[in-house]
């Protein structure tokens, strides 16, 4: 994936800080429970985290996601147990998927999902619920349609799903019955996440487009076709 140079001028630092604070705030807003794992839940960070590499660039986006994960862990005061450590990584891979650009880097973005399928099937429990992992054909197929923001969002959230699922499988050996029962839940959950990611990306690009027009923040990584200023008329 494309690793843009990171230049830390005042505007970039200000935008990075604001984006991280917003991400951290949304991390505190519970979205839904993680079924099969007690006292764990998804938050609104699942909707804004993936777009970080899209609006900040791949390198800075991934750094910001990992930094937010560490900050949330530090503020929460929780012990660094296995389940906490496992949850550091799905959003990092989701951001890498979302932020990758170009044919070669797009193809590389599909590797984690493909590797997760194999790892899931190799596990004795995963082998009993092998069709659960077929969900991860979505991020593999979506790399061919990443110009479509919903396809990119689906690929991103299912990449996070693949990483998280395999990590939980190997760490906690959830029974096959749990994975099978989750299949219809995952469909609704990830479609909701993908829709949210898409909306957040539109909102972020609209805000950045406005900042570029009014304040001349040329460094921003804007995809202007996803700015609502196009529909409202650019002034």
Phi and psi restraints in degrees (value plus and minus 20) as a CYANA .aco file:
   2 UNK   PHI     -96.3   -56.3
   2 UNK   PSI     103.6   143.6
   3 UNK   PHI    -129.2   -89.2
   3 UNK   PSI      73.3   113.3
   4 UNK   PHI     -89.5   -49.5
   4 UNK   PSI     132.5   172.5
   5 UNK   PHI     -86.5   -46.5
   5 UNK   PSI     123.1   163.1
   6 UNK   PHI    -125.7   -85.7
   6 UNK   PSI      94.7   134.7
   7 UNK   PHI    -133.5   -93.5
   7 UNK   PSI     107.0   147.0
   8 UNK   PHI    -121.1   -81.1
   8 UNK   PSI      48.2    88.2
   9 UNK   PHI    -101.8   -61.8
   9 UNK   PSI     154.2   194.2
  10 UNK   PHI     -83.4   -43.4
  10 UNK   PSI     -59.7   -19.7
  11 UNK   PHI     -85.3   -45.3
  11 UNK   PSI     -63.4   -23.4
  12 UNK   PHI     -84.9   -44.9
  12 UNK   PSI     -62.1   -22.1
  13 UNK   PHI     -83.9   -43.9
  13 UNK   PSI     -59.9   -19.9
  14 UNK   PHI     -84.2   -44.2
  14 UNK   PSI     -64.2   -24.2
  15 UNK   PHI     -87.6   -47.6
  15 UNK   PSI     -62.3   -22.3
  16 UNK   PHI     -80.0   -40.0
  16 UNK   PSI     -64.8   -24.8
  17 UNK   PHI     -82.8   -42.8
  17 UNK   PSI     -63.3   -23.3
  18 UNK   PHI     -84.2   -44.2
  18 UNK   PSI     -61.5   -21.5
  19 UNK   PHI     -85.3   -45.3
  19 UNK   PSI     -61.6   -21.6
  20 UNK   PHI     -87.6   -47.6
  20 UNK   PSI     -59.1   -19.1
  21 UNK   PHI     -84.3   -44.3
  21 UNK   PSI     -61.6   -21.6
  22 UNK   PHI     -83.1   -43.1
  22 UNK   PSI     -63.6   -23.6
  23 UNK   PHI     -81.7   -41.7
  23 UNK   PSI     -62.5   -22.5
  24 UNK   PHI     -85.5   -45.5
  24 UNK   PSI     -59.3   -19.3
  25 UNK   PHI     -84.4   -44.4
  25 UNK   PSI     -62.6   -22.6
  26 UNK   PHI     -89.7   -49.7
  26 UNK   PSI     -43.6    -3.6
  27 UNK   PHI     -83.7   -43.7
  27 UNK   PSI     -43.8    -3.8
  28 UNK   PHI    -105.9   -65.9
  28 UNK   PSI     -26.8    13.2
  29 UNK   PHI    -118.1   -78.1
  29 UNK   PSI      89.7   129.7
  30 UNK   PHI     -87.3   -47.3
  30 UNK   PSI     115.6   155.6
  31 UNK   PHI    -126.5   -86.5
  31 UNK   PSI     -70.1   -30.1
  32 UNK   PHI    -182.7  -142.7
  32 UNK   PSI     139.8   179.8
  33 UNK   PHI     -96.5   -56.5
  33 UNK   PSI     131.5   171.5
  34 UNK   PHI    -110.1   -70.1
  34 UNK   PSI      88.6   128.6
  35 UNK   PHI     -87.0   -47.0
  35 UNK   PSI     118.7   158.7
  36 UNK   PHI      70.8   110.8
  36 UNK   PSI     -29.5    10.5
  37 UNK   PHI    -149.4  -109.4
  37 UNK   PSI      91.4   131.4
  38 UNK   PHI     -85.3   -45.3
  38 UNK   PSI     124.8   164.8
  39 UNK   PHI      40.4    80.4
  39 UNK   PSI       0.0    40.0
  40 UNK   PHI    -138.2   -98.2
  40 UNK   PSI     122.8   162.8
  41 UNK   PHI    -165.4  -125.4
  41 UNK   PSI     137.7   177.7
  42 UNK   PHI    -104.2   -64.2
  42 UNK   PSI     130.8   170.8
  43 UNK   PHI    -147.4  -107.4
  43 UNK   PSI     157.1   197.1
  44 UNK   PHI     -87.7   -47.7
  44 UNK   PSI     -29.6    10.4
  45 UNK   PHI     -82.1   -42.1
  45 UNK   PSI     -47.7    -7.7
  46 UNK   PHI     -83.4   -43.4
  46 UNK   PSI     -38.6     1.4
  47 UNK   PHI    -113.7   -73.7
  47 UNK   PSI     -51.9   -11.9
  48 UNK   PHI    -118.3   -78.3
  48 UNK   PSI     -47.3    -7.3
  49 UNK   PHI     -74.6   -34.6
  49 UNK   PSI     -69.6   -29.6
  50 UNK   PHI     -80.3   -40.3
  50 UNK   PSI     -51.9   -11.9
  51 UNK   PHI     -97.5   -57.5
  51 UNK   PSI     -28.1    11.9
  52 UNK   PHI     -76.6   -36.6
  52 UNK   PSI     -63.1   -23.1
  53 UNK   PHI     -93.2   -53.2
  53 UNK   PSI     -37.8     2.2
  54 UNK   PHI     -99.2   -59.2
  54 UNK   PSI     -58.9   -18.9
  55 UNK   PHI    -114.6   -74.6
  55 UNK   PSI     -42.0    -2.0
  56 UNK   PHI    -126.4   -86.4
  56 UNK   PSI     -32.5     7.5
  57 UNK   PHI      75.8   115.8
  57 UNK   PSI     135.6   175.6
  58 UNK   PHI     -77.4   -37.4
  58 UNK   PSI     -72.6   -32.6
  59 UNK   PHI     -83.8   -43.8
  59 UNK   PSI     -72.4   -32.4
  60 UNK   PHI     -87.8   -47.8
  60 UNK   PSI     -53.9   -13.9
  61 UNK   PHI     -83.2   -43.2
  61 UNK   PSI     -65.7   -25.7
  62 UNK   PHI     -85.3   -45.3
  62 UNK   PSI     -61.7   -21.7
  63 UNK   PHI     -80.0   -40.0
  63 UNK   PSI     -63.1   -23.1
  64 UNK   PHI     -85.8   -45.8
  64 UNK   PSI     -60.7   -20.7
  65 UNK   PHI     -82.1   -42.1
  65 UNK   PSI     -67.1   -27.1
  66 UNK   PHI     -85.8   -45.8
  66 UNK   PSI     -57.7   -17.7
  67 UNK   PHI     -84.1   -44.1
  67 UNK   PSI     -60.7   -20.7
  68 UNK   PHI     -84.7   -44.7
  68 UNK   PSI     -60.3   -20.3
  69 UNK   PHI     -79.3   -39.3
  69 UNK   PSI     -64.9   -24.9
  70 UNK   PHI     -86.9   -46.9
  70 UNK   PSI     -63.0   -23.0
  71 UNK   PHI     -81.6   -41.6
  71 UNK   PSI     -63.4   -23.4
  72 UNK   PHI     -83.5   -43.5
  72 UNK   PSI     -60.1   -20.1
  73 UNK   PHI     -83.3   -43.3
  73 UNK   PSI     -62.6   -22.6
  74 UNK   PHI     -86.8   -46.8
  74 UNK   PSI     -64.6   -24.6
  75 UNK   PHI     -86.2   -46.2
  75 UNK   PSI     -58.8   -18.8
  76 UNK   PHI     -88.1   -48.1
  76 UNK   PSI     -42.1    -2.1
  77 UNK   PHI      46.4    86.4
  77 UNK   PSI       2.3    42.3
  78 UNK   PHI    -102.5   -62.5
  78 UNK   PSI     133.3   173.3
  79 UNK   PHI     -89.2   -49.2
  79 UNK   PSI     128.5   168.5
  80 UNK   PHI    -100.8   -60.8
  80 UNK   PSI      56.9    96.9
  81 UNK   PHI    -112.1   -72.1
  81 UNK   PSI    -198.5  -158.5
  82 UNK   PHI     -82.5   -42.5
  82 UNK   PSI     -62.6   -22.6
  83 UNK   PHI     -86.4   -46.4
  83 UNK   PSI     -56.3   -16.3
  84 UNK   PHI     -87.4   -47.4
  84 UNK   PSI     -64.1   -24.1
  85 UNK   PHI     -82.5   -42.5
  85 UNK   PSI     -61.8   -21.8
  86 UNK   PHI     -80.0   -40.0
  86 UNK   PSI     -56.6   -16.6
  87 UNK   PHI     -98.3   -58.3
  87 UNK   PSI     -23.8    16.2
  88 UNK   PHI     -89.7   -49.7
  88 UNK   PSI     -45.6    -5.6
  89 UNK   PHI    -122.7   -82.7
  89 UNK   PSI     -49.7    -9.7
  90 UNK   PHI     -75.6   -35.6
  90 UNK   PSI     -60.9   -20.9
  91 UNK   PHI     -91.6   -51.6
  91 UNK   PSI     -48.6    -8.6
  92 UNK   PHI     -82.8   -42.8
  92 UNK   PSI     -65.8   -25.8
  93 UNK   PHI     -90.2   -50.2
  93 UNK   PSI     -52.8   -12.8
  94 UNK   PHI     -84.3   -44.3
  94 UNK   PSI     -60.9   -20.9
  95 UNK   PHI     -86.4   -46.4
  95 UNK   PSI     -61.1   -21.1
  96 UNK   PHI     -80.1   -40.1
  96 UNK   PSI     -61.5   -21.5
  97 UNK   PHI     -83.6   -43.6
  97 UNK   PSI     -68.1   -28.1
  98 UNK   PHI     -85.3   -45.3
  98 UNK   PSI     -57.0   -17.0
  99 UNK   PHI    -107.5   -67.5
  99 UNK   PSI     -29.3    10.7
 100 UNK   PHI     -87.7   -47.7
 100 UNK   PSI     120.9   160.9
 101 UNK   PHI    -153.2  -113.2
 101 UNK   PSI     125.3   165.3
 102 UNK   PHI      74.6   114.6
 102 UNK   PSI     132.7   172.7
 103 UNK   PHI     -78.5   -38.5
 103 UNK   PSI     -66.3   -26.3
 104 UNK   PHI     -86.4   -46.4
 104 UNK   PSI     -68.3   -28.3
 105 UNK   PHI     -88.2   -48.2
 105 UNK   PSI     -51.6   -11.6
 106 UNK   PHI     -82.6   -42.6
 106 UNK   PSI     -61.9   -21.9
 107 UNK   PHI     -84.8   -44.8
 107 UNK   PSI     -59.3   -19.3
 108 UNK   PHI     -81.7   -41.7
 108 UNK   PSI     -53.0   -13.0
 109 UNK   PHI     -84.2   -44.2
 109 UNK   PSI     -40.1    -0.1
 110 UNK   PHI    -103.5   -63.5
 110 UNK   PSI     -33.5     6.5
 111 UNK   PHI     -81.6   -41.6
 111 UNK   PSI     -65.1   -25.1
 112 UNK   PHI     -76.9   -36.9
 112 UNK   PSI     -61.4   -21.4
 113 UNK   PHI     -85.2   -45.2
 113 UNK   PSI     -62.1   -22.1
 114 UNK   PHI     -84.2   -44.2
 114 UNK   PSI     -62.2   -22.2
 115 UNK   PHI     -84.2   -44.2
 115 UNK   PSI     -57.8   -17.8
 116 UNK   PHI     -85.8   -45.8
 116 UNK   PSI     -58.0   -18.0
 117 UNK   PHI     -78.6   -38.6
 117 UNK   PSI     -67.8   -27.8
 118 UNK   PHI     -82.9   -42.9
 118 UNK   PSI     -64.1   -24.1
 119 UNK   PHI     -84.4   -44.4
 119 UNK   PSI     -58.0   -18.0
 120 UNK   PHI     -84.8   -44.8
 120 UNK   PSI     -64.7   -24.7
 121 UNK   PHI     -89.0   -49.0
 121 UNK   PSI     -48.6    -8.6
 122 UNK   PHI     -92.9   -52.9
 122 UNK   PSI     -43.7    -3.7
 123 UNK   PHI     -96.6   -56.6
 123 UNK   PSI     118.6   158.6
 124 UNK   PHI     -75.3   -35.3
 124 UNK   PSI     -59.6   -19.6
 125 UNK   PHI     -95.1   -55.1
 125 UNK   PSI     -63.2   -23.2
 126 UNK   PHI     -79.3   -39.3
 126 UNK   PSI     -55.9   -15.9
 127 UNK   PHI     -82.2   -42.2
 127 UNK   PSI     -47.7    -7.7
 128 UNK   PHI     -97.8   -57.8
 128 UNK   PSI     -40.6    -0.6
 129 UNK   PHI    -143.6  -103.6
 129 UNK   PSI      23.7    63.7
 130 UNK   PHI     -78.3   -38.3
 130 UNK   PSI     -50.8   -10.8
 131 UNK   PHI     -92.1   -52.1
 131 UNK   PSI     -35.7     4.3
 132 UNK   PHI     -78.6   -38.6
 132 UNK   PSI     -60.4   -20.4
 133 UNK   PHI     -91.9   -51.9
 133 UNK   PSI     -31.1     8.9
 134 UNK   PHI     -84.9   -44.9
 134 UNK   PSI     -37.7     2.3
 135 UNK   PHI     -76.3   -36.3
 135 UNK   PSI     -48.7    -8.7
 136 UNK   PHI    -103.5   -63.5
 136 UNK   PSI     -16.6    23.4
 137 UNK   PHI     -90.0   -50.0
 137 UNK   PSI     -40.8    -0.8
 138 UNK   PHI     -83.9   -43.9
 138 UNK   PSI     -72.6   -32.6
 139 UNK   PHI     -86.0   -46.0
 139 UNK   PSI     -46.3    -6.3
 140 UNK   PHI     -88.8   -48.8
 140 UNK   PSI     -65.8   -25.8
 141 UNK   PHI     -92.1   -52.1
 141 UNK   PSI     -52.8   -12.8
 142 UNK   PHI     -88.7   -48.7
 142 UNK   PSI     -37.8     2.2
 143 UNK   PHI     -83.6   -43.6
 143 UNK   PSI     -40.6    -0.6
 144 UNK   PHI    -104.3   -64.3
 144 UNK   PSI     -25.5    14.5
 145 UNK   PHI    -152.4  -112.4
 145 UNK   PSI      12.5    52.5
 146 UNK   PHI     -92.4   -52.4
 146 UNK   PSI     -29.4    10.6
 147 UNK   PHI     -91.2   -51.2
 147 UNK   PSI     -37.3     2.7
 148 UNK   PHI    -109.9   -69.9
 148 UNK   PSI      99.1   139.1
 149 UNK   PHI     -84.8   -44.8
 149 UNK   PSI     -53.1   -13.1
 150 UNK   PHI     -89.6   -49.6
 150 UNK   PSI     -59.1   -19.1
 151 UNK   PHI     -83.1   -43.1
 151 UNK   PSI     -62.3   -22.3
 152 UNK   PHI     -84.6   -44.6
 152 UNK   PSI     -59.6   -19.6
 153 UNK   PHI     -86.9   -46.9
 153 UNK   PSI     -61.7   -21.7
 154 UNK   PHI     -82.7   -42.7
 154 UNK   PSI     -64.8   -24.8
 155 UNK   PHI     -80.5   -40.5
 155 UNK   PSI     -59.7   -19.7
 156 UNK   PHI     -87.5   -47.5
 156 UNK   PSI     -68.6   -28.6
 157 UNK   PHI     -90.2   -50.2
 157 UNK   PSI     -51.3   -11.3
 158 UNK   PHI     -96.5   -56.5
 158 UNK   PSI     -43.6    -3.6
 159 UNK   PHI     -86.6   -46.6
 159 UNK   PSI     -65.3   -25.3
 160 UNK   PHI     -80.3   -40.3
 160 UNK   PSI     -60.9   -20.9
 161 UNK   PHI     -81.7   -41.7
 161 UNK   PSI     -62.3   -22.3
 162 UNK   PHI     -83.6   -43.6
 162 UNK   PSI     -68.3   -28.3
 163 UNK   PHI     -81.1   -41.1
 163 UNK   PSI     -67.5   -27.5
 164 UNK   PHI     -84.6   -44.6
 164 UNK   PSI     -62.4   -22.4
 165 UNK   PHI     -83.1   -43.1
 165 UNK   PSI     -66.3   -26.3
 166 UNK   PHI     -85.9   -45.9
 166 UNK   PSI     -60.0   -20.0
 167 UNK   PHI     -82.0   -42.0
 167 UNK   PSI     -64.0   -24.0
 168 UNK   PHI     -89.0   -49.0
 168 UNK   PSI     -55.7   -15.7
 169 UNK   PHI     -81.2   -41.2
 169 UNK   PSI     -69.5   -29.5
 170 UNK   PHI     -94.7   -54.7
 170 UNK   PSI     -49.5    -9.5
 171 UNK   PHI    -101.6   -61.6
 171 UNK   PSI     -55.0   -15.0
 172 UNK   PHI    -144.3  -104.3
 172 UNK   PSI     -26.2    13.8
 173 UNK   PHI      29.3    69.3
 173 UNK   PSI      30.0    70.0
 174 UNK   PHI     -79.6   -39.6
 174 UNK   PSI     117.7   157.7
 175 UNK   PHI     -85.1   -45.1
 175 UNK   PSI     138.1   178.1
 176 UNK   PHI     -78.1   -38.1
 176 UNK   PSI     -54.0   -14.0
 177 UNK   PHI     -80.5   -40.5
 177 UNK   PSI     -55.3   -15.3
 178 UNK   PHI     -86.5   -46.5
 178 UNK   PSI     -66.0   -26.0
 179 UNK   PHI     -83.1   -43.1
 179 UNK   PSI     -61.1   -21.1
 180 UNK   PHI     -85.3   -45.3
 180 UNK   PSI     -62.6   -22.6
 181 UNK   PHI     -85.0   -45.0
 181 UNK   PSI     -46.3    -6.3
 182 UNK   PHI     -98.0   -58.0
 182 UNK   PSI     -34.9     5.1
 183 UNK   PHI     -74.4   -34.4
 183 UNK   PSI     -72.0   -32.0
 184 UNK   PHI     -89.1   -49.1
 184 UNK   PSI     -50.4   -10.4
 185 UNK   PHI     -84.8   -44.8
 185 UNK   PSI     -62.5   -22.5
 186 UNK   PHI     -79.9   -39.9
 186 UNK   PSI     -60.3   -20.3
 187 UNK   PHI     -78.7   -38.7
 187 UNK   PSI     -68.8   -28.8
 188 UNK   PHI     -87.5   -47.5
 188 UNK   PSI     -64.8   -24.8
 189 UNK   PHI     -79.5   -39.5
 189 UNK   PSI     -68.9   -28.9
 190 UNK   PHI     -95.8   -55.8
 190 UNK   PSI     -50.5   -10.5
 191 UNK   PHI     -85.4   -45.4
 191 UNK   PSI     -58.0   -18.0
 192 UNK   PHI     -85.6   -45.6
 192 UNK   PSI     -65.8   -25.8
 193 UNK   PHI     -80.6   -40.6
 193 UNK   PSI     -65.5   -25.5
 194 UNK   PHI     -82.3   -42.3
 194 UNK   PSI     -59.5   -19.5
 195 UNK   PHI     -84.2   -44.2
 195 UNK   PSI     -61.5   -21.5
 196 UNK   PHI     -85.3   -45.3
 196 UNK   PSI     -62.3   -22.3
 197 UNK   PHI     -80.4   -40.4
 197 UNK   PSI     -63.3   -23.3
 198 UNK   PHI     -80.3   -40.3
 198 UNK   PSI     -66.1   -26.1
 199 UNK   PHI     -83.5   -43.5
 199 UNK   PSI     -62.3   -22.3
 200 UNK   PHI     -83.7   -43.7
 200 UNK   PSI     -56.1   -16.1
 201 UNK   PHI     -88.1   -48.1
 201 UNK   PSI     -60.3   -20.3
 202 UNK   PHI     -81.4   -41.4
 202 UNK   PSI     -65.3   -25.3
 203 UNK   PHI     -83.2   -43.2
 203 UNK   PSI     -63.6   -23.6
 204 UNK   PHI     -85.2   -45.2
 204 UNK   PSI     -63.3   -23.3
 205 UNK   PHI     -89.4   -49.4
 205 UNK   PSI     -52.7   -12.7
 206 UNK   PHI     -85.8   -45.8
 206 UNK   PSI     -64.6   -24.6
 207 UNK   PHI     -84.2   -44.2
 207 UNK   PSI     -61.8   -21.8
 208 UNK   PHI     -89.2   -49.2
 208 UNK   PSI     -58.3   -18.3
 209 UNK   PHI     -81.4   -41.4
 209 UNK   PSI     -62.5   -22.5
 210 UNK   PHI     -83.7   -43.7
 210 UNK   PSI     -62.2   -22.2
 211 UNK   PHI     -84.1   -44.1
 211 UNK   PSI     -56.6   -16.6
 212 UNK   PHI     -86.7   -46.7
 212 UNK   PSI     -61.4   -21.4
 213 UNK   PHI     -88.5   -48.5
 213 UNK   PSI     -64.9   -24.9
 214 UNK   PHI    -106.3   -66.3
 214 UNK   PSI     -52.4   -12.4
 215 UNK   PHI    -138.7   -98.7
 215 UNK   PSI     -25.1    14.9
 216 UNK   PHI      49.7    89.7
 216 UNK   PSI      13.5    53.5
 217 UNK   PHI    -100.4   -60.4
 217 UNK   PSI      57.7    97.7
 218 UNK   PHI     -89.9   -49.9
 218 UNK   PSI     -37.9     2.1
 219 UNK   PHI     -93.2   -53.2
 219 UNK   PSI     -34.4     5.6
 220 UNK   PHI     -85.0   -45.0
 220 UNK   PSI     120.6   160.6
 221 UNK   PHI    -109.3   -69.3
 221 UNK   PSI      53.0    93.0
 222 UNK   PHI    -110.1   -70.1
 222 UNK   PSI     116.2   156.2
 223 UNK   PHI    -124.5   -84.5
 223 UNK   PSI      72.7   112.7
 224 UNK   PHI     -84.7   -44.7
 224 UNK   PSI     -39.7     0.3
 225 UNK   PHI     -88.9   -48.9
 225 UNK   PSI     -35.4     4.6
 226 UNK   PHI    -123.2   -83.2
 226 UNK   PSI      -4.1    35.9
 227 UNK   PHI    -112.5   -72.5
 227 UNK   PSI     111.1   151.1
 228 UNK   PHI     -92.3   -52.3
 228 UNK   PSI     -29.3    10.7
 229 UNK   PHI     -84.3   -44.3
 229 UNK   PSI     -42.6    -2.6
 230 UNK   PHI     -84.1   -44.1
 230 UNK   PSI     -59.9   -19.9
 231 UNK   PHI     -97.6   -57.6
 231 UNK   PSI     -50.4   -10.4
 232 UNK   PHI    -105.3   -65.3
 232 UNK   PSI     -34.3     5.7
 233 UNK   PHI      76.6   116.6
 233 UNK   PSI     102.3   142.3
 234 UNK   PHI    -104.1   -64.1
 234 UNK   PSI     104.8   144.8
